[in-house]
Amino acid sequence: MVKARRRISATDVAYVCFLLTFVALGTFVYALAAGSAAAGIIGAGLVVLMVATVAGFRIGARTRAASNDSGIEIDGANIWAKPLRREQIDRYLQSYRVTRENHEQLLPAVAGPVSDPTPWVNRRAA
C-alpha cells in the first residue's frame, strides 16, 4: 500500500483536487440557491480543495525542478513534463544537430545551383 502511494505524484493529486473543486463549486451554488444550511460546510470544503490544488501543483513543480539533472534551468511552466537526463540531451545533440564537421559536409549539397530559375508565375498552364 505504501509503495502504491509513492507512485502517485503530487501533481496528479492536485489535478484531482482541481476537478473536485468544480464539483464543489456547483454544489455550493446549488446549496446557496436552495437556501440549504449545508452551504457553509460546502463552501469551507470548496476553499480547502482550492488550497490543496494550489499546494499540490506547487509541490509537484518543486519536485520536478529538484529531479532535474540536465543542467538546463526549468522555469516551472509545464508541470506535467518529465525532466530530461543529461545523457538524453547529449544523444539528441549527437544524432540530430549539425556540428561544424557535419556542416562542412552538408554545405555543398545545399549550395548547389537551382534547376529552374523561371518564376512560378510564368509556368502557368495555358
N, C-alpha and C positions, 0 to 999 in steps of 0.2 A: 504494500500500500504506500509506503514511504517513497519507494523508487518511482512509482507511477506519479506521485505528486511532484517529484523533482523534474519530470519531463515537461510539465505544463509551465509555460513561460508566463511571466507577469503581464506581458503584452496581450496574451490570449485571454487571461482573466479580466484584464481591463476592457477588452473588446466585448466580452460577455456582459460585463457591468454596464458598458455603454448601451448595449441593446436593451438590457433590463431597465435602464434609465428612461427609455422611451415608453416602455410598458408602464412604468410607474407614473410617468407624466400623464399618459392617457387616463390611467385610473384616478389620479389626483384631480384632473379636470372634471371627470365624471362625478367624483365624490363631492366636489365643490358645487357642481350644478345640481346635484340631487339633495344638497344640504345635509350630507351624512356627517355623523360625529367622528367617523374614522378618517376624515380628510386631513386632520393634523398629523395622525400617525403615518399616513401615506406620504404626506409632504415631507416629514422627517426622513422617511425611508428614501425618498427621492433625493434629498440633499446628501445622504450617506452614500448612495450609489454614484452621484456625481463626483464626490470627493474621492471615492475608491477608484473611479475611472481615471481621473487625473493622476492620482498617485501611482496607479498601475502602469500607465503609459510612461511616466517619468522614471519609474524603477526599471522598466523594460529598456528605455533609451540609455540609462546609465549602465545597465548590464551589457548592452550591445557595445557601447563605447569601451567598456573595460575589457571585453573579449577581443578587441581589435589588435592584431599583431602585424598588420600590413605596413605600418609606417605612414599611412595616409590618414589625415585628420577626418574624423566622422563628424558631420555637423548636426546629426540628430534629426534630420528632416524626414527620413524614411525609417520608421521604427520596425518595419517588417523585414527589411533587408538583412541578410546574413553577412557578417564581415568576411572579407577575403583574407586568406593567409598570404604571406609574402611569396611562398612558392607558387601559388596560383597566378599571382601577378607577373612574376618572372617568366613563367611558362607562356603566358599570353603574349608578353612582350617579345619573347623569342620566336613565337610562331607567327604572329600577325603584324607586328610593327616593322617598319622599314628602318634598318640601320644604315650607317654610312657605306658599308661594304655592299649591302643589297641595293642601295640607292644608285651606286655607280653601275651596277649590272642592269638595273631597270631603266636607266636614263636613255640609252639608245633605242630601246623599244618604244618608249613613249614619245621621243622627239622625232620620230620618222615623218616622212612627208605625207601630206593629206592627199588622198587619191582623186577627189573630185572638187576642184575649187569653185565650181559654179554655185551661185546662191540657190537656195531651195525654191525661191520664187520663180526662177527661170525653168525649173524642172517640172512644171505642171503639165499634166496630160491635156491634149487638145480636145 
